[in-house]
Amino acid sequence: MSSSKKTKPALDSASDRSARIRALLDSPSYKLAFEDPDFMMQHDLRAVRLQLELSKPEMILRQHHIRFTIVAFGGTRIVEPAVAQARVQGLEAELRGHKHDAGLERKLAIARRVLAKSRYYDEAREFARLVSESRRKGETDYVIVTGGGPGIMDAANRGAFDVGAPSIGLNITLPLEQEPNSYISPELCFQFHYFAIRKMHFLLRAQALVAFPGGFGTLDELFEALTLMQTGKTRVMPVILFGREFWQRTMDMKYLADEGTIADRDLDLLQYAETAAEAWKMICDFHAARRAASPRPRPDGSRPTRRTRR
């Protein structure tokens, strides 16, 4: 018989052990779950992401003692008058060199209509200033909240900024990246991925909602709020539309009532204003009447109201 030689195991060098340890530390499974973006972004973790997106702003708002808000919606394309005027003048000059250009003529016609609505930038700024000044004086505890973007949102955050008051911006991630406007309080500037959670934060503390002329986003937020109030899912509050002519042409609510698709009483959910002072008075009058009708004050001095299902 031939004798077989036993092979000795290879020596386990320090460099081999170090390489294995590096492989372990680099393994995705070793990452802490909450520090692993690939794990957190999986489909199965959507519920966790929704909860986090609800919880983070809620905790920060509580830390800053934000109890009541006034929501301001409006179009991103409604810019301040000087900017709107400059756009019109630029298009007029361009059209002089390209007469009868149908595309330029349409752009100019739209720019002129935006210029006509640019006064709402100033009204949104003044409205937010009135709201914020009342907080600064200790008359109310209201904080302006917007979608955090340009246009009317910029104006409303700017009005609060003008008087040194805090304001909130609820930004949303979009395919064309939206930057927050520069007038939001940095500690109250949030970013959302989920529209649904953003909508909740718009209304959780809301005491009134004002809407200026706008597009799909403004209409979406407006009808969401109206539906929640109509169905008793949130408390009834002032919903004030700036610019009666614009809104009554945009959406014929009386027609819906006449057609039987909404009740006549649902028309009472909407009010119209043309100026900041007018809208602010509507809000103050509403809450003064509510306090007077409520039997027992809350600890903060406000009075609860009985919610009635519509």
Summary of the structure (lengths in Angstrom):
residues: 310
radius of gyration: 27.5
end to end distance: 99.6
largest distance: 110.6
contacts: 898
relative contact order: 0.11
helix: 55%
strand: 11%
